[in-house]
């Protein structure tokens, strides 16, 4: 299956460079380029994109608000957002995750890693740059903003589901979770889907935040 990618960045040269990179992958195609957040939202609706590579800082409407609008649109429920930032200390990344982004990377990521990130997020996995993740989560926990999801808390999960959630929060994919718990990958995937349903989470990135916010997992600690 070809991944339909929309690129949103206010710098034309950056967009063109990303476009060349994405088009070089046999399993991807660029279906649009946006120079502002508002344009990104409009193109996401019209271009039938599977994934938006979204810059945080843009004119007219920034990447966070654009992400929030995409995540809130029922017609765009299948569209994933991968946020790119110039600095891994960008405080806005936490809000981007709250807004519905499925993951983030810093812009100096190697080309091959960006392509892998697109594939990962398009497949429904959360993707968080390893370096700044703990720091960003700690900042998130100090934020007074409202909870990121509207469903129940981890207390509504079974013991097995809590184990799976803790591993999701550690960044493990379904295959790795299956190996850690002695399950089949399909069973692990089923558990993750049920957890999302119970917690009202849009994707795995939100599951990560719920796990940290609830205290199930702590930055640098165990689940």
Secondary structure, 3 states (H helix, E strand, C coil): CCEEEEEECCCHHHHHHHHHHHHCCCCEEEEEEECCHHHHHHHHHHCCCCEEEEECCCCCCCHHHHHHHHHHCHHHCCCEEEEEECCCCCCHHHHHHHHCCCEEEECCCCHHHHHHHHHHHHCCCCEECHHHHHHHHHHHHHCCCCCCCCCCCHHHCCHHHHHHHHHHHCCCCHHHHHHHHCCCHHHHHHHHHHHHHHHCCCCHHHHHHHHHHCCCCCCCCCC
